[in-house]
Each structure stands twice: as structure tokens, then as C-alpha cells.
Amino acid sequence: MIRSITQQKPEEEIDRLLDGLGRVFIIGCGTCVTLTHTGGEPEVKAMKKKLIEKGKLVTGDVILPVACDNLTKEALNEYGEQIDQSDVLLIMTCAFGVQTIASQLKKMVVPALDTLFIGKETAFGEFNEICTQCGTCILGETGGICPVTSCHKGLVNGPCGGTNNGKCEIDNEKDCVWTLIYNRLKELGRLDAMRKLQKPRNHQGEPTPGKWKSVSLRSSDGQKA
């Protein structure tokens, strides 16, 4: 399954963000951060214990089913009094969950986690990034293997001169993605695709923040097509 991969912020950073805020309500999530063990029930309980030991008053805590869901506000309604009593919401979810909650509640929010990437569990407890969402997909030329995400150098024409026995020169425990692409295309009888020179990547990409509208909703006069 695809997940937002997170890790807990350094304790010193959380302490700094909570400085002067004595009453805390903690929010975790039952999906991505539960899977990665960064914001599920055990982690929320551990955070609560740690904050109490530091003299904070924890007014309450909850594990939301899906923190980034538009129904999050309704799920938090039953905790309204505990939330009102707090100075801040310490949110142990991905950045999407933090922003969703912040947009729905008039409360100061502090993220307890850093969101690293969108990834997939490839082995028990191991998550690898599978897409950087660059907006310039070339999977059709690389046998369905993404070099932008999987190559440390982000090369769209490879391999580089540092590959050694099929391993990456930057991480010798990691398979060179261009070796994997070569083997895939060879197996499919499509090595000719690897001989095609890809245009240099546009590192500027789309303007930030990104915005996209379905073709069916676009028209020159702004009306629904």
C-alpha cells in the first residue's frame, strides 16, 4: 500500500515549538503513521507520558481513523471540550493531516512529525520512495521503473560511469536503477528504448503550489465543458 512516510521530529524541536504552551491535546492517525509506527496509539501514549513528565498538561488525545479526511472535524467533535481547554494541538500525522486539521479547527497546531516522501512498504518495516511526483513521467521508456526517484542522481539517461557490478556508486547496497531498467527492457525485447536520448529534465517543473483541474472542467471561458 502507498503511504506518507514520516519520522518523529527531534525532541528538542518539539520542545521549542511547544515552549510557552502548557495545555496540549494530542492527535494521531490510524493509517499511514500507524503503519510506520510514528503516530499510532503506542506513539501517542509515549508522547503523552513524555509531555506530562516535562510538566505539560495533556487535556486529551485521540487516534483519528484518517486524519487527512474531510470528515476529520466531525470525528473531533466529541473531543470539543478537551480541545477547547488546550493551548495547542500536537499532531502526530503526515503534513496533509496537519493541514487538514488546521483548516478545520481554530487552534494553534504543532506537527510532531516530518513528512519524508510518498512510499511503499517493500519489506517488513522498510519503506522506499516510489514517486517524486515530478510531473514528467518517463516510465513508458524505462520499462515501468522510475530513474528520477530511484537514481540518487536523478539521471534520465544512464547509467552513470560510477555503477559497479550493478550497484550504485553512492549506496553500494542499492541496485543501480539503470541496470534494473536495462535488464527489464532486455527481458521485454525493448532495449531500443534505452537508446533513445531523453530530453534534459525541467527541474523548475510546475509553479508552486501545484494546481490541476480535470480536462472536462476546463474551457476557454471558464465554464464547465
N, C-alpha and C positions, 0 to 999 in steps of 0.2 A: 504494500500500500504506500501511496505517496504521502509524505508528512513534511510539516515545517520542522526543521531540525534546530534545536535550541540548546543553549548551555546556560547555567546559572551565572549571573554577574558576580564579580569578586565581592566578597563580604564587605570590604572597605567601601566599594562604590555604593552598595545598598545602604550602608550606614550613613554615607554622605547624603544620599537622596532623601533619606528619612529624617535627617537632622532637623530638630525642632518640631517634628510631627509625632506626638506621643500616642495617639489613638489610631490603630491600624486595623483595617479589615482586609483579609487575605482571600484572593480568588485564584483557584486553579482551574484546570480543564481536563475533561475526561477523554480527550482524543490524542492529538499529537504529543503533548508534553507528558501525558501518562505513559505513552509508549516509550518515549526517550528517557523516562524517569527524571524529569526536570520540573514537573509541576502537577503531578498526580497527588493522590491522597497522602502517601508517605512523605513526599517532599513538602507538602503544605503543613503537615503536622510537625515536621522537623523545623520548618521556618517559624512556625508559631512558638515552639519551645525556645528557639534561639532568641526571638524578639522579646519574649517575656523575661528571659534571663538578662536581657540588656535594659530592662526597665520599661519596655513598651507595654501599653495596654491593648491587647488584641480584642476588639469588640465582637469579632466573629470571623468565620471562614466558610467557604463553600467551594465545592468542585462542580463547575458548570458542565453539563453534558457536552456542549460545543460552544466555546467562548466567542467564536467569531460569527455565530449565527445571529440573524436579525432579531430573533426572539430572546436574545440574552437578557434584555431589560425585564421581560416578563418573568424569566427564571429567577431574577434577583429581587422581584417584588416582595417575596415573603421574608427577605432579609432587610427590608427597608429601614426598620428602626435601628438595627445594628450598623447599617451603612451610614445612616444619618449621624450616629454617635461618633463616627470615625473622622479623623482629620485627613486621612489618605487611604486610597485603595492600593495595596501592594499586589500586583497582578503577575501571577506565575503562568503566563501563556505566551504564545508567539506574539509578534508585533501586531499581527492582524487582530488578534483577540484584544490586545491592549487598546488599539484604536477604536474597535467596535464598542467596547465598554465606555471609553472616554467620550464617545459621541452620544451615548445614551444616558449617561449619568452626570450630574453637575457636581463632580467630585474631583479633587486632585488625584492623579494616578501616577504610580511609580512602577515601571517594569522591573521585575526581578530577574528576567532572563534576557539574553542576547539571541536574536534570531540569526542563524548562520546561513541556511540555504534550504531550498526545497529538495528533499531527497527520498531515497527508498532504502528499506532495510535489505541488505544483501547477505547478511549472516546474522546470527543471533546477537543483538546488541550492537551491530555495526551498520552505520548508515552512510551511504555515498550520494553525493550530489549527482543528479541525473539531468538537470536542465538549468541553464543560467537565464533562460527566458530572454535571449538576446534579440529576438525578432528577425533573425536572418538564418533560418534553419536550412542546413545543407545535408540533412540525413539521407535524402534521396541519392546523393552522390557518394555516400560513405557507408552504404550497407546498413543503415539504421543505427550506427554508432556515432555518438557526438564527440568530435575532437575539440570543439570550443569548450565544453565542460570537462572532458576527461584528459585533455593535454594540459600540463602545467603551463605551457607557453601559449596555449590557445591557438595553435597553428591550424590553419585550414588547408595548408599544403605541407605534407610531411612524408616521412618522418624527418626530424632534425638530425644533425650529424652526431648527436650525443647518445642516441639509442644504442644499447649494448645487450646483445643476446635477447632481444625482445623486451628489455626492461627500460624504464625511464631513467635518464641520467640525473634527474633531480630527486627522485624517490626510487631507489633500486629494488624496492619491494613491490613496486607498482608496474603492471604490464604497460608497455608503450602502446598507447591507443592506436597509433598508426600501424603498428604491427598487427593489432587486432583487426583493424579495418582492412589491411592487406589480406589477411587470412580469410576474412569474411567474403570479400569480393572475389578472391580466388576460388573459394568454395562455390560461389554463385555463378562463376564463369563471367564475371563482370570487371576484371582488372582494368579494362579500358577506361572505366570511370575514374580510376585513380590517376590516370594520365592527364585528365582534364585539369587545367590550371584554374583554381578558384580565384575570384577577384579578392583583393585585399579587404579585410573586414572593416566595416564602418564602426569604429569604436565610439563615435559620437552617438550613434543609434537614434532612437526616437527621443524627442524632448521629454524632460521630466517635469511634472509627474505624467506617467503614461495615461492615455485615454483612447478608448476604442469603441466604435459603435458598429453594430451589425449592418451589413450592406443593405438589408431590407429596410433599414430605418433611415438610410441616407438619401438625400436628394438635393438638388441644387438650390431649392427654395426653402430647405429646412423642414419640409413637411414629410410625413411618412410616405415612403414609396409604395 
